[in-house]
Amino acid sequence: MNSEKKQALQVLKIARGQIEGTIKMIEDGRYCVDVSNQIMAAQSLLKKANLLILKQHMNSCVLDAFKHEHGPEKIDEVIELLSKLLDK
């Protein structure tokens, strides 16, 4: 496992803890704004993990595809993924 995947895994574990904590906050009837802030923090962690995974993909899979004449296919794949991210 390369460094980006290790970092993404660590960030996702932190996000999991954040989400579990947020669930507990809701169950405990905590103030809605505090719950919303925790949800936004978890979303931020998920975005960070996604960027790390995409960085790894670009540096390995896409780079390798260009070396083997399949680069345009990988570019299309990344563009499709980015369009999903930007639609949000």
Secondary structure as UniProt FT lines:
FT   HELIX           3..27
FT   TURN            28..29
FT   HELIX           32..57
FT   HELIX           58..62
FT   HELIX           63..67
FT   TURN            68..69
FT   HELIX           71..86
//
